[in-house]
């Protein structure tokens, strides 16, 4: 499988801003957010897992929505992108 090009610092910042706006509007859910954070850094699941002291399988399961990650794991993932774990009020 071909790897994509690593994003620049500006692209990472733009990805973060896009995800933050989606979170503010309630249009961001955990599995998709984790995948987008990882891809926003241009990392494979293996690289992302290593950065977070997880296994590739754990990352894959979180991204697939079948895992039940701990709060600590969610906080480590969010911290990479400058996010914190919390509730977002529904706008609808």
N, C-alpha and C positions, 0 to 999 in steps of 0.2 A: 504494500500500500504506500502510495506517495505521501510524503509529509508536506504540510503546507508551510509557507514561509512564516517565520517568527514575526509577530507584529512589532512595529516600532513603539517607542515610548508614547508618542502622540496617539497611535492607534489604540494602545492599551488604555490611555486616558479617555479616549472617545468611547471605547467599549464600556468602561466603568460608568461614564455619564449616562449612556444609553440604558444600561441595566438599572442604575439608580432611578432614572425617570420611570422605567417600567415598574419598579418596586413601589414607587410613590403612587402610581395609578392603580396598583393592585393587579397588574398584568404580568406578574412574575411568580412562578411556582418553583418549589425546591428542585425537582429533577432537572428542569430546564435551566434554572439558574446555575446549578453546579456545572453542567455541561458548558454553558456559555462563559462562565468564569474561566474554566479550564481552556476552552478554545480561544478566549480573549487574550490569554497569555501565549497561545501557540504551543500548548503542551499536549503530549499524548496522555492517555490515561495512566500509563506507567510512570511518566515523569511527574505528573500531578500527584499520584499516589506517594511517590518517594518524597516529594516536597512536604507532604502532610503526614508522613509516617503511617500511611495506610497501605493496603494491598491494592493492586490493580482491580481485583475482583470487587473489593469494597467500593471503589470509585464507580465501577460499571454498575453495580447494584443501586447505588445512590442515584446515578444518572437515569437508570431505568425505572426508578420509583418503587423498587421492591425492597429496599433496605430501610432500616429504622435507625439512622445515625444518632449518636449521642449529642447532647447539647455542646459538649466540648469539641466534637468533630465539626459540627456546624459552625461554631465560632472560629475554629482554625481556618475553615474554608472561606468564610466571610472576611476574615482579617486580611487575607491575601489581596482582596479588592477594596479594602477600606470600608467594609460593611459590618454591621453588627446584627445579631439575631434579635428579632422582635416581632411584634404584631403590627400589621398594617390595617387600618380601618377600611372597611368596604365602602366604596363610594356610591354603591347602588342601593 
